[in-house]
């Protein structure tokens, strides 16, 4: 019966794109008319219209939707700058008084702020517009699509879906608009002993068959979690890291990794790679890739990043993320990176390991579905520490034997992406950003699973 569920997809909510864009454009024009030399101004908009449904024990515990926006004004005068963030409703009569008051307040504040020697002023006249319309679950169909397949299970999670907006404009004439429909379902299946299997399902088009297939994979892992957990002594083990685990490792590169400023200050884990003292595996290629349209290419200065920027190619460092601020400070050429020089749309190239051969190639060792609590244990040598989590298993002769008790690992990226990297899977998984702090996060990462020799577990 579950397989016959008929769900028609469309927009979750009426899109605010047209009305919000019209109001944004009107505010931009009016505010720019108010400027006086030598003032420079930039505006950044973050907005969404989203449905949220929270599940616990396969029941709806909370349901609702938000229509929310924030407009940030940044005023620059004589190498000084300040910003103010105000609510954005998309209604001119409401937003204009707030915006003009924010500009007035900034004019009074900015002259008293210290000089910023690396302030980046608006330049150029780049413009762009992207509207990605999806096929999402209607509000009234969300629970009927999700819950029947988990009847009788301790299913906990949150569904978020709807329209998301990002926009930018400045006094130099740059203007950008990005709107996308997207959804994510972040869920866990809990056993009676408190063990859990975690899964995510996300995209721009809800596919009921794909959801049921993803859930079936989770159920298979859930059945294996019912066995007693096996304690594993500390040591080094052949290990398969599933895409969700690999995504956690990739995220560490946004924190003292691919940043040019971090390299210049000596705080990057890729310093050894940059100096040629270490290399990574020729199997490993990392790209900042915007071609899938998951996130906007423009940054907080209105600069547009290239469609794809190769960072590490066949184990060699080819590019770092260089913001205009870092370029000004260190005499480099900016490449469209955001101010924090973190990854916005990363992708690891796949390899040649067929997914159905993972257990056979692993043979005997550990299968890790997820990792958490990651941190640098020794950043200059690229060492990362963290914990195994959720559905992680001990495998013998290509067969899953039992779930494991949690382990702490401590390993260098120069090993698990270097000389100990055996293979990457032929397929990539999309692991979405599911954060909702302040607003829904955009994008995610495309990564394969990886097979590693002698991965180190310390306790």
N, C-alpha and C positions, 0 to 999 in steps of 0.2 A: 504493500500500500504506500510505503514511503516513497518508493521510486516513481510513483505515478502522480506525485504532487505537481500541479500545473501553476507555475508562477509567471506572470507577465511583467517584464521589467520596463520601467520608465524612470523619469526623474523622481527622486524621493519627495521633493518639495518644489514649488514654483521657483524658478531661478531668479535671484536678485540681480543678476549680472547687468542687464540693460539699465535698470533704474539706478543702480549703484554707480555704474560707469558714467552715466549722465551727470549725476550729482558730483562725482569726483572731478570730472572735467570742468564743471561749473566752478567748483571751489578752487581748482588750480588756476583758472583764468582770473578769478576775482582776487585771489591772494597775490598773484604775480603783479597785478596792476597796483597793488599797495606798496610794492617795494621801492626803496629809495637807495641810490648809490651810497656806500659800496655794499649794500646788503645782497646776500645770496640766500636762496631758500630751496629746500627740497622737502617733498612730501612722500610718505610711505604709508600704504594702506594694507591692512591685514583684515580679512573678513571671511565669514562663513555663514551658511544656513544649513544646519546639520540636525539629523535625527540621532538620538542616543537611546539605546535600549540596554539595560543591565539585567543579566540573567544570574540566577543562583538556584542550584538544585533543579535545573531544567524548567524553571518558572521565571516569568517576568517579574522583577522586583522594582524596577523603575523605568519609566518611559517618558520621553519628551523631546523637544527640539528647541534649538537656539537660533536666533538671528542676531548676529553680533559682529561688530566691526570696531577697529581702532585706527585712528589717523594720527601719525606722528609728524610734527613739523620740526625741522632742524634749521635754525637761523644762523648764518655765518657773517660776521662783521670783523674786518681787520684781524684775520688769523685767530679769531675767537669764535666759539660756537656753543650753542645750547639747544636742547630739544624739549618738546612738550608733547605728550600723548593725550588725545581726547577721544571720547566715544564717537563713532561714526554710524549714523542711522540710515543714510541714503536719502534722507529728506532735507532738501535745501533749507527750508525755514528753520529746522532744528540745528543743522550742522554749521551753517554760516556764522551765527552769533558766537558759537564755541570756537570756531576757527579764527575769527578775527580777534577775539579776546586772547587766544593763545599767542598769536603773533604780537599783539600789544605787550603781553607779559614778557615774551622773549626779548623784545627790543629794550626793555628796562633791565633785564638780567644779564644779557650777553656782554655788554661793555665792561662789566665788573668781573668777568671770568678770566682766568689766565690764558696767555697766548699758547696756542697749539702749534708747535713748529712743523708738524707733519700733517696739518689739516689738508684734506683733499677737497678742493672746490669743484662745483659742477662744471663740466666742460662737454663739448660735443652736442649733437642734436639727434642722437640715436633714438629710434622709436620702434616699438614692437607690440603686437597684439596676438595673444593665443587664447582660444576658447575650445576646451576639450569637453564635449558633451558625452556623458556616459549613459548607461542603461542600468539604473539602480532599482532596488526594491521599493515599491510604493509603501507608504507608511502603514497602511492597513494590512499589507501582506507580509511584513517582516517576521512576525512570530510564526506564522504558518509555514514560512520557508525554512526557518531555522530549527524550531523545537521538535517537530514530529520525529526527526531522525535521532534525537537524543533522549527520547522518552525512556524513563527508567534509569537514566544515568545521572550521576552528580556532575552536571554540566554547569560551569560558571564562566562568565565572560561578559564582554561588552561589544555591542555592534554600534558603529558610528558611520553614517553615510550622508552625503549631500554635496552641496556646492562649496568650493573654497576659492578665495580671491586673494591675489597679491597685485599691488599696483605701485607705480613710482612716477614722480614728475619733479622737475626742478626748474630753476630760473634760467638755466642755459638753453632750455628747450627740449630736453629729453623727456620722453613719456613712454611708459610701458604698462601693459595690462596682461594679467595671466589669470584665467579662470578654468577650473576643472571640476568635474563630478567624480567622486571617488567614494569607496567604502572600505572598511576593515572590520573583521570579526576576530577578536583576540579572545581565545577561550582556553579552558583547562578542563580535563576530565579527572575527577578525584576518585581514588579507591577508598575502601572503608578504613584502611590503615593510614590515610593521609598522604599517600603517594599520588603523583599527578603526571598526566601527559598534557603537554602544552601544544597548541596549534594556532596558526593564523591563516586567515583566508581574506584576500584583499584584491582590489583592482578597480577598474572603471565600469565594468560590465558584470552584473551578477549572472553567474552560470550555475543553475541548480545542480546539474549533473557533476560539475567540477567540485561544488561544495560537498556533495555526498561522497565523492571519491576521496577528497581530502579528509573528511570525517571518518571514512572507513579505514584509512591508514592510521588515524589516531586510535580508533577502536582496537585495531590489531595490536598496537603497542600497549594499550590499556589492558588487554587480556594478559599480556606477558608480565605486566606490573603486579598481577595478583600473586605471583610467586614470592617466597621470602627473599629479601635482599641479600646479596652475597657481599661480604666484606672483602676488599681488595687491598693487599699490602702495598705500601708505598714502593715506588720503583719506576721503571720505564717500560711502557707497553706500546705495541703496535695499536694505533688508534684511528678510527674513522670519526671525523667531525662532520655532522650533517650541516646543511646550509644555514640553519638558524644559529648554530654554534660558530660557524665561520663569520657570520654577520657581526657577532659580538667582537670578534678579533679585529675585523675591518674597522669597526667604530673606534678602536683605540688609536688608529692612525690620524684621527681628527684631533687628538689630544697629544700634541708633541710628536707628530709624525711627518705628514706631508707639508707642513707649514714652512714657508721660506723664513719667516721671522724666527720660528723655533730653531731652525738650522743655524741662522746667523747668530743667535744668542747661545748656541751650544746646548740647547735643551731638547733636541730631537732624537728620537730612537733611530732615525735613518742617517745619522751622522756618519756611521761606519760605512754605510752604503754609498753615501755621497763622496766620501774620501777615497773610495775604492779599496778599503781595508776588508770589506766583506762583500759578498754577492749573494743574491737569492737564486732560487732554482730557475733554470731556463723555462720551466713549465709555468712560472708565475707572472701574470700580466694584470696590472691594475689600471683602470681608466676612469676618469671623471667624464661621464657620458650623459649628455642631456637630450640625446636623440629620441628617447622614449616619451618625452614631454611630461614627465612626472612632476617636475619642479620648474620654476621660472629660471631662465638663463641670466636675467639681470640681477645685479647685486644692489647694495644700499647706496651706491653712487650712480646707479643707472647704467653701469657698464655691462656689456653683454659678453658672457663667456663663449669660447668656441664650442661648437656642437659636441666635440669630443676632444679631451686633452689626455694623452697617454702620460701616466705618471711613472709607472714601473713597467718596462717592456722586457720580457724574457729574462727577468731577474736583475735588470739594470735600471738605475734611476735616471729617467729621461727629463722629467719636469717636476717642479714643486708648485704649490699653490701660492701665487704672489699677488697680494692685494695692492691697490694703488698706494696705500699708506706705507706698506713695506717697501714698495718700489722707490718711493720718495726718500725713505730713511736709509736704504741700503744701496741705492743706485742700480736697481734692477728694472726690468720691464714687466709691468703688470700683465696678468693674463685673465682678468675677469673674476678672480677669486673674491669671496666675501671678506669682510673685515677680520673675522676670526680665522680665516684660512683653513676652514674645516671642509671635509668632503660633503658635497650636497647631493650628488647623484652617482655614487661609486658602482663599479661593476668589475668583477673578477672574471677573466676569460675562462671558459670551460676547458676540460681536458678530454681524455679518451676512455675513461672508466665508465662502462655501462652501469646504470643504476641497479639493474638486477644482478650484477656481479660484485656488488660492494661486499656482502658478507663472505663470499667465497675468497675474494682477494684479501680481505681482512684476516681470514683464517682464524687466528686466535688472538684475542685482544679486547679492546674496549670500543663500544659504539656509543658516541655521545650525541644526543639529540639537541641539547641546549647547554649553555654556560651562563653564569651570572657572577656578579660582584667582581668584575674585572678591574685590575689596576696595574700600573707599572710597578714591578718590584725592583727593576734596575733599568731605567730608561736609556742610558747611554749604550747599553748592550742589547736593548730591545727585549728585555725579559718582561713577560706578562704573567701575573698570577690571577687566579680566580677559582671558582668552584664548578663542579658538574651540577646539573640540575635536571629535574623532571625525568623523562624516559631515557635513562642511560643503562647500558646492558653489558654483561660479560658474554663474550662470544668464544666458542671453541669449535674448531674445525668447520667454520662457516655456518654454525648454528647458534642462535641465541639461547643461552643457558639460563640466565637469571638477571633480574635488575640488580644494580649495585648500590651500596651505600655511598653517600656523597664523598667525593674526593676533592682535595685541593691540588691544582696543578701549578707549576712554575716553569715556564719554558720561554726560550728566545724565538722571536720571529725569524731570526737568521737560521733557525733550525727547522721549525715547522713549515716555513715558506722557503726554506733553503735546502741544505743537503739532506734533510730527512723527509722531504716531501716526495712521496711515492707516486701519487696520481691525483687528478681532479676528475670529477664526474663529467660526463658528456652533457649533462643538463644543468641548468641554473634554476634556482628558486628565487621568487620575488619575496623578500622579507621586508614588510612595510614598517615605517615609523608609525607607532600607534599612540604616541603621547598626546595627551589632551590638556596639558598644563597651559592655561591661558587661552589656547585655541588648538584645534586639531593640527597635528604635524602633517607636513607634506612629504611625499616621496618614500624612498626606501632604498634597498640595495639588491642587486642581482648577483648571486654568488652560487658556485657549485659546492658540492661536498668535497672534502679532501681526505686522503689517506696518508697517514704519517707514520714513520718508523720511530720507535723509542721516544715517545712523548713522555715527559717527566711529571710524575705525581709525587708530591712531597709529604702528604699526610691524608 
